[in-house]
Amino acid sequence: MGKLVEEFDAYRSKMNERIMETANTNIKRFFALDTTSYAEGALDVKTKEMLGLVASMVLRCDDCIKYHLGKCHEAGVNHDEMNEIFMIANLVGGSIVIPHYRRAVEYWDELNEVK
């Protein structure tokens, strides 16, 4: 994995641990809801992660985009599927998504070790 991926994963893990040290019941439930919502159900995990990625791009949340890119990678999303995901996100979100698209491609390349 590349530096971007390693730094993101390390920071996310560190801060999630820190948050859980003092989290109240509602925060813990919210984190659990987020996790369980992406579990296998009527939709498979891959589809849910692709939906999460599109929503994150449209909402312009770079941390969310990185997280869902990683999960899409784990779920076996291929290059052609990812290009269609990016196309849908840009179509729905408009040109304001383009800077996030650039960073998403850079992160996806690192996940796939593209130089």
N, C-alpha and C positions, 0 to 999 in steps of 0.2 A: 504494500500500500504506500501511497505517496504521503508527503508531508502534510498536505491539507487534510487528508482523511485521518491520519494519526492524531493531529492536533485537535480536530473536531471531536473525535471519539474520546480522547483523553479529557478534554474540557467538559464535555457533556456528562461523562461518568463522574468526574470529580464534583461537579456542581449538583448533579442529581443526588449524590450521596450527602452532600452538605445540606441540601434542601430537606431531605428525609430525616436528618438529625433533629430538626425542630418542627417538622410538618405536623399540622393538626389533622384530625380525622378527615375533614373535607378535602384538603389537598391530597392526602393519600388516596382517597376515593376517586378524585379527579384523575390522578396519574393512573390508577388501576383501570378506570373507564377508558382512558386513552389507549392503554395497552390492549384491553380485551376487545375493543371495537375493531381492531385490525386482525383479530383472530379469524380462523376459518369459520364460515357460516354459510348463508345463502350465496354469498360471493366468496370466491377463493381469496387467499392472502395476496396473491400477485395482483389481482384486480383492485383490491382495496388499497394497496400501496400505490398503484398507478393513479387512482383517484386522489389519494392523499397528496401525491406529487403535483398533480394539476392544480388542486386547490391551493397548495402552498405557493406555487408559482404565481397564481392569480392574486393571492393575498400578499405576495412579495415578502415572504419570510425566508431569508437565506438559511437560517438554522434549520427550519422545517424542510426546506428543499434538500439540504445536505442529508438530513435524517432519512427522508423518503427515497432519495437516490440510493443510499446505502441499503435500505430495505428492498428496493426494487432489484438491486444487484443481487442480493441474497435470494430473492424469489425467482431469479432466472430471466429477468427482462433482458431482451437482446437489443442490439444496436438499432435495428429497424423499428422495433416497438418503441424504444426511447425517442427516436426521431418523431414518431407520431404523437407521443405524449407531449413533447416540446411544441409540436405544431398546434395541438389542441389548446395548450396553455397560452400560447401567444395569440391564437385566434380569440379565445374568450377574454383574455386579459388586456389585449391591445399592445401597442408599442411600448408602454411603460414596463412591460415584462422583459423586454429585450436585455437590459443589463443583468437581470437575474438569470436569463437564459444563458448568457455568456458564462457566468460563474457556474451555472449548472453543468454546462458542457465541460468546463475545466475540471470540475469535481468528478463527473462521470468518467472522463478520460483517466483520472488518477485511479478510480476504482477498478478500471479495466486495464490499468498500466499502459495507456497509450502515450507515447512520447510525442 
